[in-house]
Amino acid sequence: MTDSNCLFCKLIAGEIPSGKVYEDEYVYAFRDINPQAPVHILVVPKEHIACAAEINGENSLHVAKCFEAIAKIAEAEGLDKGYRVVNNCGDDGGQTVMHLHFHIIGGTKLSERII
C-alpha cells in the first residue's frame, strides 16, 4: 500500500529523485538532504506505515526488513566503529514526513546525548 500524497512514497516510486543507497523488495534507503553527520541515511519500508505507533502484527515484517537493511547499509558505509539509529514518531517527536523511517547517523564520534 502506498499513499499518493506521501513524499517518501513518491521517492520510492521514482517520481522524485533521491540519493538512493539501497533497495530491495521491502526497503528503500537514501541519503538525507539535510545531513546531521558525515553519514546520514534514511531507511523506509516500501509499505506505507505512517509512524511507529502504527506498527502491528500485519506490518511488522516490513520493520524487521528495515533493520536487516540497516545492518547491511552500515557495513557498506564503513560504520564499523558504530552508528545511531533514530526514529521520530508524530509531531511532538519531530517527525516531518508521515511515513515511518529510520535515520542511520554515523561517520563520526557521536555524543551520548540524544537531544
C-alpha positions in Angstrom: 0.0 0.0 0.0 1.2 3.5 -0.8 0.0 7.0 -0.2 -0.1 9.1 -3.4 0.3 12.3 -1.3 3.4 11.0 0.7 6.8 12.4 -0.2 8.6 9.1 0.6 6.1 7.0 -1.4 6.9 9.3 -4.3 10.6 8.8 -3.8 10.2 5.0 -3.7 8.1 5.1 -6.9 10.9 7.1 -8.6 8.6 10.1 -9.1 11.1 12.3 -7.2 14.9 11.9 -7.5 16.8 10.7 -4.4 20.3 9.7 -3.4 19.4 6.0 -3.3 21.9 3.8 -1.5 19.9 0.6 -1.1 16.8 -1.0 -2.3 15.2 -4.4 -2.0 11.7 -5.9 -2.2 10.7 -4.3 1.2 13.1 -1.4 1.8 14.3 1.8 0.2 17.2 3.9 1.6 18.6 7.2 0.6 20.8 10.0 1.8 19.2 12.7 3.9 19.1 16.0 2.1 20.0 17.8 5.4 22.6 15.5 6.9 23.4 15.8 10.6 26.6 13.8 10.4 29.0 12.6 7.6 26.7 9.6 7.1 23.0 10.3 7.4 20.8 7.8 5.6 17.0 7.4 5.8 15.7 3.8 5.7 12.0 3.4 4.9 9.7 0.5 4.4 8.1 0.4 0.9 4.8 -0.3 2.6 3.3 3.0 3.8 3.2 3.0 7.5 2.7 6.5 8.9 4.7 6.2 12.1 5.9 3.7 14.8 2.5 4.0 16.5 1.0 2.1 13.5 3.3 -0.9 13.7 1.3 -4.1 14.3 1.3 -7.8 13.6 0.3 -7.3 10.0 3.1 -4.9 9.0 5.9 -5.6 11.4 7.7 -7.7 8.8 8.4 -4.5 6.9 10.0 -3.0 10.0 12.1 -6.1 10.6 13.3 -5.9 7.0 14.3 -2.2 7.6 16.6 -3.3 10.4 18.1 -6.1 8.3 18.8 -3.5 5.7 20.3 -1.1 8.3 22.9 -3.6 9.2 23.8 -4.1 5.5 23.9 -0.3 4.8 26.0 0.4 7.9 28.6 -2.2 6.8 28.6 -0.8 3.2 29.1 2.7 4.6 32.1 1.6 6.7 30.4 2.3 10.0 32.3 -0.5 11.8 33.0 1.7 14.8 29.3 2.4 15.4 26.3 4.4 14.4 23.0 5.6 15.7 19.5 4.5 14.5 16.8 7.1 15.3 13.0 7.1 14.7 10.9 10.2 15.2 7.2 9.5 15.8 4.5 12.2 15.4 4.6 15.9 15.5 6.0 16.2 19.1 8.6 13.5 18.3 9.9 15.7 15.5 8.5 13.6 12.6 8.3 15.8 9.5 7.3 13.2 6.9 4.5 10.9 8.0 6.0 7.7 6.6 7.9 5.5 9.0 11.6 6.0 8.6 14.8 5.3 10.4 17.8 7.6 10.4 21.3 5.9 10.2 23.6 8.5 11.7 27.4 8.0 11.8 30.8 8.5 10.4 32.0 10.5 13.4 32.1 10.1 17.2 28.6 10.8 18.4 27.7 12.3 21.8 26.0 10.1 24.3 23.3 12.8 24.4 20.5 12.2 22.0 19.0 15.7 22.2 
